[in-house]
Every structure is written in structure tokens, then in C-alpha cells.
Amino acid sequence: MEFGVALGYVVVVTIFQLRQAYHDSLSNMRGWLLDATVSGQLTVLDRLSIIDAWQQEMVEYFNRNGYCFSCNKRLPRCGCPTETH
């Protein structure tokens, strides 16, 4: 869940919205990495580092909104190893 502490509200994000954000972000990432004018100078290691950082950000985004990135279940219902959170 995203919290608007100063305004006193909670924004509930559904798993469907999280998955849509994931797919939109993945599409943008693929487009960026495949565009030689933008990422043409990157080495394979650079590309892998960017992808790894992006995936970690997605894990954190899902967790902040109460879902497991691996299984897409609410965190209290998730049976995945804790390292994946």
C-alpha cells in the first residue's frame, strides 16, 4: 500500500495494477535496451546490472504494496522463502 501520511489516506493497489505496471515497465526496459542510439555503448555486464537493479526495484515496489513479486500473493499468504521479499 502506498501511504499519504500528510493527507491521511491509503491508496490500495491491486495485483492487477501491479502486474500492469510491471509489464509496462518491462516493455519500456526492453525498448530502451534494444535501442542502439540509447544503450549502444553499454557492455553486456552493464546491461545485466541495469536489469538486476530494475528487477530489485520491482521486488521492492510489490513489497511496498503488500504483494510478493515471486508468487503474486499478498505477503501474509505468501509461502516463498523470505529472501525473495
N, C-alpha and C positions, 0 to 999 in steps of 0.2 A: 504494500500500500504506500502511496505517496501521501505525506502529511503536509498540510498547510497550517503549521503551528500558529503563526501570527494571525491567521484568519480563522482558525478554529474549525477546519473542515478536513475530511479524509476523502481522498479520491481513490475509489476502488477500481482496479484494473482487472479485467477478466483474462483468463488464459488465452482466449481467442484474440484479444487485443495484444497481448504479449507476443503471441506467435506471429501475428501480422507485423508487429514492429520488428521482430527477428527476421522475417522473410524480406521485408523492405530494406532493412539494414544489410542483409546478406546480398541482396541484389545490387545495392549501391557499392558494396565492397568488391564484388566481382567485376562490376563495370569499371571501377577505379583501378583495380589491379590489372585488368586486361587492356586498359587504355595506355598505349605506349607513350603518348605525349605526357601523361601524368606520372606513370610509375616505371617508365622505360629504363631509368638509371638504377633501379633497385636490384640488388642481388637476390638470389633465392633465399638466403638467410634473412635479409631484410623483409622479404615478403612473408616468410614464416613467422617472424617476430611480430609483424603487424597483425597477421591472422590470429596468433596466440593471444595478443593483447585484446583484440576485438572480442574473441570468444570469452575471455575472462570478464570483460565489461558486460557481456550478455548474461553470464552467470550471476554477476552482482545485481544486474537490473532485474532479473527474475526473482532473486532472493529478496531484494528490497520490496518487491510487490507480493511476496508471500508464496512464491512457487519455486519448485525445483526445476532447474534447467534440464536435467537429465531425463526425468520421467514426466514432467509437466503436472505433477500433483501438487496440491497445497503442501507446504512444508510439514505441518503436523501429520499428514497422511503418507508422507514420503518414506520409503524404506531403503533409499540409496545410502551408500556409505557417506559419512559426514564430510569426508574430504571433497566430495563433489559439490558441496554447498559453499 
